[in-house]
Amino acid sequence: MIYESGYRLSTAQSVPGGQVTTPRTDEGGDAACWLPRVCPECGLLADQDPPVMCTHCGAQIPDDKPA
């Protein structure tokens, strides 16, 4: 990016006025819709939607959806 003053901006450089900018990146992470698949006993993420039995510790992962 080139500003009117002729300065070129690259990653984490100061721009006129003393401000430091960095390129915006999208932060990743798992979606909240995976939460029902998390085993309440050991935290393993199940391969299938509940109700299902945890393949690691054998606990039941309940279907908490309202009826």
C-alpha positions as a Markdown table, in Angstrom:
| # | Residue | x | y | z |
|---|---|---|---|---|
| 1 | Met | 0.0 | 0.0 | 0.0 |
| 2 | Ile | 1.4 | 3.4 | -0.9 |
| 3 | Tyr | 0.2 | 6.5 | 1.0 |
| 4 | Glu | -0.2 | 10.0 | -0.6 |
| 5 | Ser | 3.0 | 11.0 | 1.2 |
| 6 | Gly | 4.9 | 8.4 | -0.8 |
| 7 | Tyr | 5.5 | 6.0 | 2.1 |
| 8 | Arg | 5.1 | 2.3 | 1.4 |
| 9 | Leu | 3.5 | 0.2 | 4.1 |
| 10 | Ser | 4.6 | -3.3 | 4.8 |
| 11 | Thr | 4.1 | -5.7 | 7.7 |
| 12 | Ala | 4.4 | -4.0 | 11.1 |
| 13 | Gln | 5.9 | -0.7 | 9.9 |
| 14 | Ser | 5.5 | 2.7 | 11.3 |
| 15 | Val | 3.4 | 5.1 | 9.2 |
| 16 | Pro | 3.5 | 8.8 | 9.2 |
| 17 | Gly | 2.1 | 10.0 | 12.6 |
| 18 | Gly | 3.9 | 7.3 | 14.5 |
| 19 | Gln | 1.3 | 4.7 | 14.4 |
| 20 | Val | 2.3 | 1.0 | 13.9 |
| 21 | Thr | 0.1 | -1.1 | 11.8 |
| 22 | Thr | 0.0 | -4.8 | 11.1 |
| 23 | Pro | -2.0 | -6.6 | 8.4 |
| 24 | Arg | -5.3 | -7.9 | 9.6 |
| 25 | Thr | -5.7 | -11.7 | 9.6 |
| 26 | Asp | -8.7 | -13.7 | 10.4 |
| 27 | Glu | -8.4 | -15.6 | 13.6 |
| 28 | Gly | -9.2 | -19.2 | 13.4 |
| 29 | Gly | -10.7 | -21.6 | 15.8 |
| 30 | Asp | -13.4 | -24.2 | 16.1 |
| 31 | Ala | -16.9 | -23.2 | 15.6 |
| 32 | Ala | -19.3 | -23.1 | 18.6 |
| 33 | Cys | -21.5 | -25.6 | 16.8 |
| 34 | Trp | -19.0 | -28.3 | 17.7 |
| 35 | Leu | -19.6 | -27.8 | 21.4 |
| 36 | Pro | -22.3 | -30.5 | 21.8 |
| 37 | Arg | -19.7 | -33.1 | 20.5 |
| 38 | Val | -17.3 | -32.4 | 23.4 |
| 39 | Cys | -17.2 | -35.3 | 25.9 |
| 40 | Pro | -18.1 | -33.9 | 29.4 |
| 41 | Glu | -15.7 | -36.4 | 31.1 |
| 42 | Cys | -12.5 | -36.2 | 29.1 |
| 43 | Gly | -13.0 | -33.3 | 26.5 |
| 44 | Leu | -12.6 | -35.5 | 23.4 |
| 45 | Leu | -14.4 | -34.2 | 20.3 |
| 46 | Ala | -16.7 | -36.9 | 19.0 |
| 47 | Asp | -16.8 | -37.8 | 15.3 |
| 48 | Gln | -20.6 | -37.9 | 15.3 |
| 49 | Asp | -23.4 | -35.7 | 16.6 |
| 50 | Pro | -24.8 | -36.8 | 20.0 |
| 51 | Pro | -26.2 | -38.9 | 21.5 |
| 52 | Val | -23.0 | -41.0 | 21.2 |
| 53 | Met | -20.6 | -42.8 | 23.5 |
| 54 | Cys | -17.1 | -41.3 | 23.8 |
| 55 | Thr | -14.5 | -43.5 | 22.1 |
| 56 | His | -11.8 | -42.5 | 24.6 |
| 57 | Cys | -13.3 | -42.8 | 28.0 |
| 58 | Gly | -16.7 | -44.5 | 27.3 |
| 59 | Ala | -18.8 | -41.7 | 28.8 |
| 60 | Gln | -22.2 | -40.9 | 27.2 |
| 61 | Ile | -22.3 | -37.6 | 25.3 |
| 62 | Pro | -25.9 | -36.6 | 25.6 |
| 63 | Asp | -28.0 | -34.8 | 23.1 |
| 64 | Asp | -28.7 | -31.6 | 24.9 |
| 65 | Lys | -31.0 | -30.1 | 22.2 |
| 66 | Pro | -34.3 | -29.0 | 23.6 |
| 67 | Ala | -37.2 | -31.2 | 22.6 |
